[in-house]
Amino acid sequence: MAKLGLEKAIIDSDVYANTVRRFREEGIVLPTFAQLGDPSQIPDKILDRLEDVGPDDPDPLNLFRVHWFLDADRKSRTTVPGYVELPSSLTGVDARIVVLLGERFPMITAHKVLAAYGCIVPRVITGQFDPIHNRAVWPSTGNYCRGGIAISKILQCRGVAVLPEGMSQERFDWLEKWVNDPSDIIRTFGSESNVKEIYDACNALDEDPQNIIFNQFCEFGNHLVHYHCTGLAFESAFEDLNTSGNLNLAAFVSATGSAGTIGAGDRLKDSYGTKIVAAEALECPTMLYNGFGEHNIQGIGDKHIPYIHNVMNSDFVAGISDAACDSLFLVFNQSEGRQMLAEKHGISAATIESLASFGLSSICNILGAVKTAKHMGLGSDDVIMTVATDGAAMYATEGPKAMNKYYEGTFDSTIAEQAFSKYMLDQDLEHLLELSTIDRNRVFNLGYFTWVEQQGVSLEDFEARRDQDYWRNLRTLIPAWDELIEQFNAETGVLEAL
């Protein structure tokens, strides 16, 4: 189980001692998961020094900004995570749709840097990763590998990004500035839905013992950091909104991707009885129809079921078309679309400005929330929460592609109105499935072909994840890891010396 990140004791004392030495020399302190879930617990002496550190600096102190409670300047800490509540004039539904903003995270302007931290730190504090001799390999369709490269640079180790060649140019531009060597960017065949090709490349890299693969699709640190930290952030935002005490947190929507973020839904279900909605691309409807195909909703790679997806706890699957996401991306970011929203639908300037915070997968999540609200018949006292992993800036080169693909290179106010009506206001209830026990087991079983047949997970370990006790027991890892982090920091002596 070493490849799944489930240890809570030191595995290799020599590697551990080597890492302690390296972090002492480099002045690296590791935040606990408790501190990232509740940044008010971060020591004042860390916060004082952070004032002189930019949010995009590869400075070890920026590890203490890898949380949801940052202001719009991405430097200052807030008491409530940044979120946007979308008006019904935009969504076409009475339910209150609330979106947390991932673009406020440091270094990569996306919340996947939190997932990267959650995956590597359990290996560091158990002596399974040596920053001097090992290379950290980050398989992804974009943001997670960027987060991994950022964390690697901070931890003074070599990081390798593995991602499909068809991802947005902005991802590659960022990577080229951050990697130690151009060869540390490995482009695999295909685009968003070509996850197996990423696995194949990682399996080849895994033959070299110096390479440690941090596969977000099966690293339980990814699930747990979102259950704990992202879940707490959503709870904080909901309580901030629910001043009357009368609101119902009806649903949480997340495109599955690696199935890390959707782990926050498990926490919200525990706290509020919230329904969990897994969104996927309609052009590659794996969960809905055992389907396959290509799509452009970048960040939600599919044609497989992630190992860390708690499928038996999910309630709905919603299929969202990439044509809808591409078209609304144009509406939200082209001047003609923004003007149309203001003049014809009375949408405020502040809301229109916030639309730049939504990348392609963010729009997918919002559409999943709209579809869910219609299906469940939700009203103004009902809240659906979702996440904007990244903002529009990560997809600037995708806009012209969408305009040429769908609108022959022209996008005026009439086309914008038609696209907005078709894909947002008039969204239908097709391709949304409320999961029965049979459906959950069907989706769960699809994972067998990836994880048992291809990746070598034992059938016993694979089957154990059907039981919710398995997932509840996993959560004991968070306090155990925090104890190890505190022990590790004590041994480096860096925090004490600040």
C-alpha positions as a printed Julia matrix, in Angstrom:
498×3 Matrix{Float64}:
   0.0    0.0     0.0
   3.06   2.29   -0.05
   2.0    3.68   -3.43
  -1.33   4.79   -1.97
   0.17   6.97    0.79
  -1.49   5.2     3.73
   1.43   5.01    6.18
   1.48   6.79    9.53
   4.88   5.66   10.82
   8.45   6.21    9.67
   9.28   3.63    7.0
  12.93   4.45    6.25
  14.85   6.15    9.06
  17.87   6.92    6.85
  15.78   8.74    4.26
  13.94  10.5     7.08
  17.19  11.71    8.68
  18.49  12.87    5.29
  15.32  14.89    4.69
  15.43  16.45    8.16
  18.98  17.58    7.43
  18.03  19.02    4.04
  15.05  20.95    5.37
  17.12  22.3     8.25
  19.71  23.61    5.77
  17.06  25.14    3.52
  14.92  26.61    6.31
  11.77  24.67    5.41
   8.88  24.35    7.87
   5.88  22.16    7.05
   2.38  23.39    7.97
   0.08  20.84    9.57
  -3.19  19.89    7.92
  -4.94  21.43   10.93
  -3.27  24.77   10.14
  -4.24  24.61    6.46
  -7.81  23.77    7.42
  -7.92  26.59    9.98
  -5.17  29.12    9.2
  -5.85  30.99   12.45
  -3.67  28.27   13.99
  -0.6   29.35   11.98
   2.05  30.82   14.34
   2.32  34.61   14.37
   6.05  34.5    13.62
   5.26  32.72   10.35
   2.62  35.3     9.47
   4.99  38.17   10.25
   7.57  36.85    7.82
   4.95  36.13    5.16
   4.26  39.84    4.84
   7.48  40.2     2.84
   6.84  37.17    0.61
   4.97  37.46   -2.68
   2.23  34.9    -3.41
   4.11  33.63   -6.48
   7.54  33.4    -4.89
   9.06  29.9    -4.59
   9.61  30.6    -0.91
   9.11  27.88    1.75
   6.92  30.27    3.72
   4.36  30.14    0.92
   3.48  26.63    2.11
   1.55  28.47    4.82
  -0.61  30.1     2.13
  -1.73  26.78    0.65
  -5.25  27.2     2.05
  -8.65  28.62    1.12
  -8.6   31.64    3.43
  -6.73  34.13    1.24
  -8.02  37.52    0.15
  -8.18  38.66   -3.47
  -4.57  39.9    -3.21
  -3.59  36.24   -2.58
  -1.45  37.42    0.33
  -3.72  38.51    3.18
  -5.62  36.03    5.31
  -9.4   36.28    5.63
 -11.82  34.81    8.15
 -14.03  33.4     5.38
 -12.89  31.79    2.08
 -13.41  33.81   -1.07
 -16.67  32.86   -2.74
 -19.18  34.16   -5.26
 -22.93  33.73   -5.01
 -24.43  33.66   -8.48
 -27.74  35.52   -8.95
 -30.78  33.77  -10.37
 -30.67  36.21  -13.31
 -27.47  34.43  -14.33
 -28.32  30.85  -13.41
 -32.04  30.79  -14.18
 -32.84  28.94  -10.94
 -34.04  30.11   -7.53
 -31.53  28.02   -5.58
 -28.52  29.92   -4.27
 -25.44  28.68   -6.13
 -22.2   29.45   -4.31
 -18.75  29.01   -5.85
 -15.47  28.93   -3.9
 -12.56  30.58   -5.72
  -9.51  28.42   -6.34
  -7.66  31.2    -8.18
  -6.67  32.76   -4.86
  -4.2   29.98   -4.07
  -0.51  30.89   -4.27
   1.9   30.14   -7.08
  -0.47  28.37   -9.49
  -3.75  30.33   -8.96
  -5.59  27.02   -8.58
  -6.49  24.93   -5.55
  -4.71  21.82   -6.84
  -1.55  23.04   -5.1
  -3.31  21.95   -1.9
  -3.77  18.46   -3.35
  -0.08  18.3    -4.29
   0.92  19.22   -0.75
  -1.49  16.62    0.63
   0.13  13.91   -1.51
   3.83  14.58   -0.97
   3.98  15.49    2.7
   2.85  12.07    4.03
   5.78  10.56    2.08
   8.23  13.16    3.42
   7.33  12.7     7.09
   7.42   8.9     6.87
  10.83   8.72    5.21
   9.57   7.58    1.81
  10.77  10.55   -0.21
  14.31  11.9    -0.26
  14.39  15.44   -1.73
  18.06  15.08   -2.61
  17.99  11.76   -4.45
  14.37  11.27   -5.54
  12.41  12.94   -8.32
   8.76  13.77   -7.66
   6.62  12.77  -10.66
   3.25  14.5   -10.97
   0.73  12.93  -13.42
  -2.09  15.3   -14.26
  -4.18  17.0   -16.9
  -2.78  20.34  -15.85
  -3.27  22.05  -12.51
  -2.19  19.25  -10.19
   1.14  18.83  -11.97
   1.65  22.59  -11.77
   0.93  22.41   -8.05
   3.36  19.52   -7.76
   6.11  21.42   -9.56
   5.56  24.44   -7.28
   5.7   22.3    -4.12
   8.76  20.45   -5.45
  10.61  23.7    -6.06
   9.82  24.92   -2.55
  10.95  21.62   -1.04
  14.22  21.84   -2.98
  13.65  18.67   -4.98
  13.3   17.93   -8.67
   9.75  17.71   -9.96
   8.51  16.17  -13.21
   5.18  17.1   -14.81
   3.37  14.48  -16.9
   0.38  15.79  -18.84
  -1.36  15.41  -22.22
   0.05  17.44  -25.08
  -3.39  18.86  -25.9
  -3.83  20.88  -22.7
  -4.03  24.67  -22.74
  -0.88  26.54  -23.76
  -1.06  28.53  -20.54
  -0.32  25.37  -18.55
   2.83  24.73  -20.53
   3.9   28.38  -20.36
   3.7   28.25  -16.57
   5.55  24.94  -16.37
   8.39  26.17  -18.57
   9.06  28.95  -16.09
   9.05  26.72  -13.02
  10.72  23.43  -13.92
  14.45  22.91  -13.35
  14.95  21.5   -16.83
  12.73  21.43  -19.97
  12.96  17.63  -19.94
  10.96  17.68  -16.71
   7.83  18.4   -18.77
   6.62  15.14  -20.3
   3.88  15.5   -22.89
   1.76  12.4   -23.4
  -0.58  11.6   -26.28
  -4.03  13.14  -26.49
  -6.0   15.57  -24.37
  -8.24  15.67  -21.35
  -9.66  12.16  -21.47
  -6.37  10.35  -22.23
  -5.57   9.45  -18.62
  -4.36   5.91  -19.36
  -1.56   7.33  -21.5
  -0.46   9.34  -18.46
  -0.45   6.16  -16.37
   1.59   4.34  -19.0
   4.23   7.08  -18.97
   4.36   6.98  -15.18
   4.69   3.19  -15.13
   7.73   3.55  -17.37
   9.19   6.24  -15.11
   8.47   4.07  -12.07
  11.04   1.54  -13.27
  13.71   3.98  -12.08
  13.74   3.76   -8.25
  14.74   7.42   -8.03
  11.33   8.41   -9.39
   8.46   8.6    -6.9
   5.05   8.77   -8.6
   2.51  10.96   -6.81
  -0.55   9.71   -8.67
  -3.35  12.01   -7.57
  -5.93   9.49   -8.79
  -4.94   6.95   -6.11
  -3.1    8.96   -3.43
  -5.37   9.13   -0.41
  -3.65  12.3     0.73
  -5.52  13.97   -2.13
  -8.88  12.79   -0.81
  -8.07  13.52    2.83
  -6.69  17.02    2.37
  -9.9   17.96    0.58
 -12.14  16.19    3.08
 -10.45  18.11    5.86
  -9.28  21.45    4.45
 -11.64  22.03    1.52
 -14.56  20.62    3.47
 -13.89  23.03    6.34
 -13.65  25.91    3.85
 -17.07  25.1     2.39
 -18.53  24.83    5.88
 -17.11  28.25    6.73
 -18.54  29.82    3.57
 -21.95  28.24    4.16
 -22.1   29.44    7.77
 -21.12  32.93    6.6
 -24.02  32.84    4.15
 -26.49  31.25    6.56
 -26.86  34.16    8.96
 -30.59  33.46    9.32
 -30.04  29.81   10.14
 -32.79  28.9     7.67
 -30.74  27.79    4.69
 -30.39  24.18    3.58
 -27.1   23.03    2.07
 -28.83  20.8    -0.43
 -26.02  19.7    -2.73
 -22.32  19.84   -3.45
 -21.18  19.58   -7.08
 -17.73  18.66   -8.32
 -16.44  17.27  -11.58
 -14.64  14.12  -10.54
 -11.25  14.6   -12.2
  -8.92  12.88   -9.76
 -11.82  12.7    -7.25
  -9.87  14.73   -4.72
 -12.11  17.8    -4.47
 -15.29  15.74   -4.37
 -14.02  14.39   -1.04
 -15.15  17.71    0.46
 -18.67  16.55   -0.32
 -18.19  13.6     2.03
 -17.57  16.05    4.85
 -20.56  18.22    3.92
 -22.75  15.12    3.85
 -21.51  14.23    7.35
 -22.21  17.77    8.61
 -25.39  18.76    6.75
 -26.77  15.7     4.95
 -25.72  17.31    1.66
 -26.2   15.39   -1.59
 -23.02  14.76   -3.6
 -23.15  15.37   -7.36
 -20.34  14.06   -9.58
 -20.1   15.91  -12.89
 -18.44  14.57  -16.02
 -18.13  15.51  -19.68
 -21.12  14.43  -21.75
 -18.71  13.67  -24.59
 -17.03  11.07  -22.35
 -19.86   9.79  -20.12
 -17.99   7.12  -18.18
 -20.17   7.1   -15.06
 -23.44   7.78  -16.84
 -23.24   5.35  -19.73
 -19.94   3.45  -19.43
 -19.03   5.72  -22.34
 -15.84   7.13  -23.82
 -14.71   9.95  -26.05
 -12.77  13.22  -26.27
 -13.69  16.56  -24.73
 -12.23  19.93  -23.73
 -13.38  20.45  -20.15
  -9.8   20.64  -19.02
  -9.13  19.34  -15.5
 -11.65  16.49  -15.31
  -9.79  13.62  -17.01
 -11.89  10.5   -17.36
 -12.48   7.16  -19.14
 -11.76   5.63  -15.74
 -12.93   5.79  -12.12
 -10.33   7.26   -9.72
  -9.31   4.95   -6.9
  -9.95   7.67   -4.31
 -13.51   8.37   -5.49
 -15.89   7.29   -2.73
 -18.42   6.17   -5.32
 -20.75   4.47   -2.86
 -21.32   7.82   -1.13
 -22.22   9.75   -4.31
 -25.86  10.63   -5.03
 -26.03  11.99   -8.6
 -24.05  12.02  -11.82
 -24.49  14.97  -14.18
 -23.27  15.0   -17.78
 -22.18  18.45  -19.02
 -21.25  19.16  -22.63
 -17.91  20.75  -23.45
 -19.76  22.78  -26.09
 -21.7   24.39  -23.24
 -18.54  25.13  -21.26
 -16.65  26.5   -24.26
 -19.61  28.65  -25.32
 -20.25  30.09  -21.87
 -16.53  30.74  -21.49
 -16.91  33.05  -24.5
 -20.05  34.66  -23.08
 -18.34  35.3   -19.75
 -15.1   36.69  -21.17
 -15.85  38.4   -24.49
 -16.97  42.02  -24.32
 -20.05  41.24  -26.44
 -21.16  38.57  -23.96
 -20.56  40.71  -20.91
 -22.43  43.64  -22.42
 -25.34  41.36  -23.26
 -25.49  40.03  -19.69
 -25.58  43.55  -18.29
 -28.05  45.1   -20.72
 -30.48  42.24  -21.37
 -30.36  40.38  -18.05
 -29.52  43.14  -15.58
 -26.53  41.32  -14.16
 -24.44  43.56  -11.93
 -20.96  44.79  -12.79
 -19.55  42.98   -9.74
 -21.01  39.65  -10.84
 -19.79  40.14  -14.4
 -16.32  40.92  -13.1
 -16.35  37.71  -11.06
 -16.93  35.62  -14.21
 -13.22  35.89  -14.98
 -12.7   33.61  -11.95
 -14.23  30.65  -13.79
 -12.17  28.35  -16.02
 -13.66  25.58  -18.13
 -14.08  23.01  -15.35
 -15.5   25.75  -13.11
 -18.23  26.43  -15.67
 -18.87  22.69  -15.83
 -19.4   22.65  -12.07
 -21.77  25.62  -12.23
 -23.82  23.96  -14.96
 -23.94  20.8   -12.86
 -25.31  22.89  -10.0
 -27.99  24.44  -12.24
 -29.03  21.03  -13.55
 -29.2   19.66  -10.0
 -31.28  22.59   -8.78
 -33.82  22.02  -11.53
 -33.95  18.27  -10.94
 -34.4   18.62   -7.18
 -36.85  21.52   -7.5
 -34.84  23.67   -5.12
 -35.95  27.09   -3.94
 -34.44  30.26   -2.53
 -33.71  28.71    0.88
 -31.65  25.95   -0.73
 -27.93  26.27   -1.37
 -25.78  24.36   -3.84
 -22.04  24.75   -3.38
 -19.32  24.09   -5.92
 -15.77  25.09   -6.75
 -13.92  27.14   -9.34
 -10.63  25.28   -9.56
  -8.99  28.02  -11.62
  -9.84  31.17  -13.53
 -10.22  32.21  -17.15
  -6.58  33.33  -17.37
  -5.5   29.69  -17.65
  -7.53  29.33  -20.89
  -6.92  32.53  -22.86
  -5.73  30.59  -25.9
  -8.8   28.32  -25.75
 -11.21  31.19  -26.49
 -10.25  31.66  -30.15
 -10.33  27.88  -30.65
 -13.9   27.71  -29.33
 -14.97  30.69  -31.44
 -13.66  29.03  -34.58
 -15.03  25.6   -33.69
 -18.59  26.63  -32.86
 -19.17  30.1   -34.34
 -17.0   30.36  -37.48
 -14.76  32.94  -35.84
 -17.56  35.41  -35.08
 -19.07  36.12  -31.68
 -21.47  39.05  -31.48
 -24.18  39.98  -28.98
 -26.85  37.97  -30.81
 -24.73  34.81  -30.76
 -23.86  35.47  -27.12
 -27.55  35.74  -26.2
 -28.37  32.53  -28.03
 -25.5   30.67  -26.35
 -26.43  31.97  -22.9
 -30.07  31.0   -23.33
 -29.29  27.57  -24.77
 -26.59  26.46  -22.37
 -27.5   28.24  -19.13
 -31.1   29.44  -18.87
 -32.67  26.63  -20.93
 -30.5   23.81  -19.68
 -32.53  20.62  -19.64
 -32.63  17.69  -17.23
 -31.22  15.14  -19.62
 -28.07  13.24  -18.69
 -28.59  13.52  -14.94
 -28.85  10.29  -12.99
 -29.88   9.87   -9.37
 -27.8    6.91   -8.28
 -29.47   3.8    -6.93
 -27.49   1.12   -5.11
 -27.27  -0.76   -8.4
 -25.94   2.35  -10.15
 -23.34   2.97   -7.47
 -22.1   -0.6    -7.68
 -21.98  -0.38  -11.49
 -19.83   2.75  -11.37
 -17.67   1.31   -8.6
 -17.11  -1.88  -10.61
 -15.79   0.11  -13.58
 -12.73   0.91  -11.48
 -11.73  -2.76  -11.47
 -10.34  -2.6   -14.99
  -8.0    0.3   -14.22
  -6.88  -0.52  -10.72
  -6.84  -4.32  -10.46
  -6.15  -5.36  -14.06
  -3.89  -2.5   -15.15
  -2.34  -1.02  -12.0
  -1.95  -4.1    -9.82
  -4.09  -3.2    -6.8
  -5.17  -6.33   -4.95
  -8.81  -7.33   -5.28
  -9.16  -7.29   -1.49
  -7.96  -3.69   -1.24
 -10.1   -2.66   -4.19
 -13.26  -4.18   -2.68
 -12.63  -2.74    0.8
 -13.56   0.73   -0.49
 -17.23  -0.21   -0.92
 -17.71   0.07    2.84
 -18.1    3.56    4.35
 -16.21   2.38    7.43
 -13.15   2.17    5.19
 -13.4    5.9     4.41
 -14.18   6.84    8.01
 -11.11   4.94    9.19
  -8.95   6.8     6.67
  -9.68  10.06    8.46
  -7.59   8.95   11.43
  -4.58   9.56    9.17
  -4.96  13.36    9.36
  -4.22  13.71   13.11
  -1.55  11.01   12.84
   0.16  12.9    10.01
  -0.06  16.15   11.94
   1.74  14.57   14.86
   4.47  13.42   12.48
   4.69  16.88   10.91
   5.13  18.46   14.32
   7.79  15.88   15.19
   9.55  16.49   11.88
   9.53  20.27   12.38
  10.9   19.83   15.89
  13.77  17.74   14.55
  14.68  20.29   11.87
  14.54  23.07   14.46
  13.64  25.64   11.81
  10.35  26.76   13.34
  11.88  27.13   16.81
  14.73  29.21   15.35
  12.49  31.71   13.55
